[in-house]
Structures are given as structure tokens and as C-alpha cells.
Amino acid sequence: MCGIVGAISNKNIVHNLVTGLERLEYRGYDSAGIAILNGKIERVRSIGRVASIKEKVTAKKMEGFLGIGHTRWATHGGVTEGNAHPHISNDQIAIVHNGIIENHEIQCARLKKIGYIFESETDTEVIAHLIHYFYQKQNDLLKATYSAINELEGAFAIAVIAINKKDQLVCARKGCPLLIGVAEGEYLIASDASAIIPSTKNIIYLEDGDIANLNVDRFEIYDKSFQQAKRSVHESKLDLESMELGPYDHFMQKEIYEQPRALADTIEAVIDNNTFDVELLGKKAEKILLNVDSVLILAAGTSYYAGLTAKYWMESIAKIPVNVEIASEYRYRTSVPNKNQLIVTISQSGETLDTIESLKHAKNIGHEKTLSICNVQDSAIVRESDLVLYTRAGIEIGVASTKAFTTQLACLFILTMILTKINKRISNKDEKKYLDELRLLSGNIQFAIDLEPQIKLWAKQFALKDNALFLGRGIHYPIALEGALKLKEISYIHAEAYPAGELKHGPLALVDKDMPVVVIAPNDKLLEKVKSNMQEVKARGGILYIFADGDSHFNEEKDIKVIRTPRHAGIFSPIVHAIPVQLLAYHVALIKKTDVDKPRNLAKSVTVE
């Protein structure tokens, strides 16, 4: 959560800071601010979007060669200008911070005793005062910052400037992402690469515990033991065009429409090789996967639902037992390690704190085989894993995940097939059948997108409701969960999802004429069971909205509304049926006039616990 930028240069960096914050706004948009060193620490802050900061900066004609900026997703303290970053200690130290300081109350009490006055409700102000405290003693900003962070518990990324250090920017990370951009005559820092791509594609990813000292003509990086460390420079593959809205109204709309291309890119290697080759995962993959006897999938949010879908594939095709756990829960419970169990972590950003920490926990208790499914190269979760499958979705800016979800599903299916092959549980004939179905996937996704005009009509009815119920069975139950989540995220309509067979065990009590019931009902082996469940809803006066296939044989009636995909997509039906529920949520949100790309209280990359 929260976005950090910073720059030190031989030219004015104010524009870099503001545009960087604009690109990071998806990480948090409760408030924003920048601080520039210009003889003094000049600061502007505002609640709301970065646009308000841009106006203030322009009005004040701010200029400077050293500065930091921040866009906030509120954790400690309400959404007020006083709680907005940067925070300043005694007019000498300015700081921006992403993360949560778990021992801030203890540190706050300690600092108050020695005379520090707190002006905000944030945990960040503790860091500012603590650095100032050590800076007064050591007169060295780098050492003072290092001393301060060693007093802190929790996860954080910070950037620091001092009033009498006009050629020094210090930054550090523990648990939260932070990178350095290397350009001619300047260095930049940011929470992710999108903020600095206009200036440079040369990126250094700081490792956990690193602290960096940046001057205009050089930099040094030190590890958690304060020993100088070397970190490689990577060339970012992001391009500016992918971060622009183009002809679309919202990034979510753009990203829904990009799914046929994103899926084609993700499965390209499989299609080109005409086989599910274990070497897609790297040279050491076969050795790691050879003795895998079970799989544990760890994820959060939408990625968790992708994992639930994969469980059906892996157990039915690969014949491997699979557990799927919410990352934030797994890391705090006692579990039994299995050296032959494959730990699979799923994360769009590769920086989701709960998922990273659950992976570390798994490794610490004795798990030895790890694989990540991720959309960002060189992210923290990738570096922690033995193997990686990249979703080639391109950058996803809308907070509600769309193309990241469907490409995660594609990767999970590829992993399923690799595990099946390595255990010799698939014939050449069946492999060819799955490859043929995979080739049709992008086209089937486009067919689903083409259902949009019909879905828009449904959205007009949904927008009037306060609640909704989503039903599915078998492998489509996770898609019902995802549909309910999407509706909640961006339209703020309360929605729940249940396996359709569970209706009679409680949720049926909610059904009346005011409760729309969305049913994922493709033409699979459970269709007749789903039809029986739908009759239970109809008998209680409920209105049914059914996403079906062309050959599902539903008759539309007064209280039964049906939208059909052109054909049943076989094993990939869950991926295809994810598209209509995305579009339904999107168009309901448009009618309700919510902020589709930046829904209230949410942020894209969850880097706090």
C-alpha cells in the first residue's frame, strides 16, 4: 500500500516526483504530498488525489534538486492533511514511509519522554523523530537512519532527506518493495518501476534489509549488517504505452479487453513448443518436481480464488492432493512440513506481504520445494522461490484484478499439465487434446467479452440492489466467489458466494424478490444439479441471472434471465466464465458512479499486514 518516490539530480526534479506519484496512485489515494529541499524543507500536502498536489506545486512554482513524495493508503490515523506524508521532525528531517511500524506506541512514548512533540496520528512520525534523535548524536544521515530502523519492528520502506544535506537521499526497505532508478545525472527511488520509467529503465531492486545512500554522482548500498553490498542493474520491460489509458474510459475496462492478448502471451511458449515441457520452469525444474507428492497453494484475494480453481485441475488431472490456504492465516498457524510438497505462491505484484511472509514461513519450517506464479520479474516473491511461472499480463493498474486473474489460471493449468507429465499420468493423445483446447482459449475469451451489451442490460437492474448472491458448483464455485468479490470491490454492493448445493443449509433464507441470484451454470457434469438448486431459488420468489453455455438448454422466463457463451469451453470454462462476472461488476459500478479504478478503502498492491 502507499507509494513512495524520491529523486536527487542536477536538474529540477519536481515534475519527476509529481508524475511518479500519478503513476503510483493505484497504491493509495487517500492523500498525497511532496517535500523539496530548497534552502529549507518545503512541503505541500493534501487529502485526496495527486491532482490536488499538482495544482499546489504549480501554484507555488516549486523547484529543487532533491525531494521525496508519497501517495497514502491510510492505516494509522484518519484521512487528514495532518496525517499525510511527508512528515517532518524539528524542521530538519523529512520522511516518507510505506508499511506499518508495529512497535510505534512504545517508540512514541519513549520519544515523548525526551521532548519530541507529535503532530499526527501516524506511525510514520515515530520514524522521523527517531532518525532526528540519532542524527543529532551522529551528524550522519545514513548512520542515523540505520540506527533508527534497527529500533523498528514491522514492515516498511522509507526515504529520508535532511535540511543540511543538499546532496544526500537515504532510503531503506524491510518487507516492503523499494527500487532505485539509475539515470544520467540523477538517481530516483520508487515503490515500483512504473513511477520512474519515463526517466530510466535501469533498475536496482533493493533486497530485504538494504539501506542505500544516494548522491547526485554515486550511490552505495548496504545490507542489513551494514556491510557494503552489490546489487545488479536490471533493464525494466515496462513500456510507457502499457501504462496509458488510450481510448478506454477506465483501466479496468482496458484490462478486461486486453485479456485475449494477455492469455495468448502467457501460453505462447507452450503453443510454440507444442508440448507442456518441464523446462518452461527452468533447468532445475525436473529435479525439484520429480518427487512432488502434494501441492500447497498460498495466496490472497483474487489470487486465492485462482488457487481454488487450480485445486480441481490438479486433483482431477494430475492426481495430486492439493490444499489452498489464505496466506495471512497460514503463516500464523502450526502446520506439518513435507519435504516433498510443492509450495505454490500466487501474486500479481510479487510484493504482497502476507504471501511473501507465508512463503518464508513455509521455508523456515522445512518445506524445500517452492514455485511462484507472478506478473513482475525480479519481485520479492520471485527471488524467494526456486521456480517461477510468469503471467505475461503486462502492467495491471485497475485495483480490481482482471487480466492478472485469468493469466494466473492459465499458468496454474500449465503447471497442472507439467506435474501430470512428469508423473507419467497423461497420454500423448490427451496432451494433444489439452493443447488444442488451449489454442482456442483466447478466442473463447473474446466471445465472452462480446456478451457485454447483454450484461449492460443486467447491470441496470443490479445497480438498484443492496445485496446479491452468487452460486456455482465444482470448479465454477471459485468463479462465483470471484464474481461476488468484484461486485463488492467496485460497486459497493454486498455480495456473497456459495456452492449452489449449500443453499438449503442457510443462504436460502436470504432469497426473495429483492435478492438477485447470479448462477454460473455451464454445460458440465454438474449442470442438472445446478438446475435443481435454481428451482429452489425460483420457488422462493428469487430472480435468477444465469451465465450459461449455448447448449445448456435453459428457457428464459419472467424471473429467469440467461446469457449464453457461444459454446462450452471444456476444461477452460472457469476462465471463460470469469469474464462475464468482471463485466457485470464493471457496468454496475458505472451506473452507480463509483470510482472504478480506485475503489474506496482499497489499493492495488497490499504491502502491509
Buried (B, 14 or more C-beta within 10 A) or exposed (E): BBBBBBBBBEEBBBBBBBBBBBBBBBBBBBBBBBBBBBEEBBBBBBBBBBEBBBEBBEEEEBBBBBBBBBBBBBBBBEBBEBBBBBBBBBEBBBBBBBBBBBBBEEBBEBBEEEEBEBEBBBBBBBBBBBBBBBBEEBEBBBBBBBBBBEBBEBBBBBBBBBBEBBEBBBBBBBBBBBBBBBBEEBBBBBBBBBBBBBBBBBBBBBBBBBBBBBBBEEBEBBBBEBEEBEBEEBEBEBEEEBBEEEEBEBBBBBBBBBBBBBBBBBBEBBBEEEBBBBEBBBEEBBEBBEEBEEBBBBBBBBBBBBBBBBBBBBBEBBEBEBBBBBBBEBBEEEBEBBEEBBBBBBBBBBBBBBBBBBBBBBBEEEBBBBBBBBBBBBBBBBBBBBBBBBBBBBBBBBBBBBBBBBBBBBBBBBBBBBBBBBBEEBEEEEBEBBBEBBBBBBBBBBBBBEBBEBBBEBBEBBBEBEEBBBBBBBBBBBBBBBBBBBBBBBBBBEBBBBBBBBBEEEBBEBBEEEBBBBBBBBBBEBBEBBBEBBEBBBEBEBBBBBBBBEEBEBEEEEBBBBBBBBBBBBBBBBBBBBBBBBBBBBBBBBBBEBEBBBBEEBBBBBBBB
